[in-house]
Structure formats: C-alpha cells, structure tokens
Amino acid sequence: MTTYYSEEHEWITVEGDTATLGITQHAADQLGEIVFVEQRDQGDEFEKGEEIGVIESVKAASEIYAPLDCEVIEVNGTLEETPGALNESPEGDAWIYKIKLNDLSQLDDLMDLDGYKALIG
C-alpha cells in the first residue's frame, strides 16, 4: 500500500488498481470547521482534474478534484451525517471515496510524503 499526495491537498492510498481518497490534515486545518460534504455517486466516472465533490466549511467552499482518471466504487456515507469527521480524522476514518484507477501511469504525476511536506512548507 502506497500513499500519494496531490497539489490540491488530497491523499490517495493505492492497493493494486483501487485506492482510497481523502483530504490532507493540512487541507482540513486550512478549511476550518467543516459543515457539509457534497459527494458524487458510486459508479460515477471522472477524468483527472475533474471536480468530484465539494467541501464546505464555516470559512469557505472548496472543490475536490480527481487526482487520476477513476470510477467511484464506494462513497463514505458517514460524511453526509457527520461532515466534521473530516476535521477529526481527515487522513483516517474520514476518507471520501474508494476509487478504481483507470490509468496507473498517472500516479507518476503525484507526490510522495516528502514532496507534499515541501509543498506546504
């Protein structure tokens, strides 16, 4: 299992051709108190860079973007009832989607943890 990071402050943990997707602790901290998460449906397909959801906080709304070409295979329904879970455990239990990856070569465009730490400096 390998974890990658995007410039849009998302993490993706990959196992084979499936992955878990969420936002980083840094993103959750920057957003502040999260009050709503708009998620797409299981079976929806997206191209890299396409909007796949929205997170709203008391400060702002922020889009979630597909870090890779993918299909949503599972949605974390807990976030509909308790969106604040993203503040408590954004890189753990409060994942947003489980996805099927369509092009594994796109992983090369993402960062490892050291690269992400350098980005957020």
Order of alpha helices (4+ residues) and beta strands (2+ residues): beta-beta-beta-alpha-beta-beta-beta-beta-beta-alpha-alpha-beta-alpha
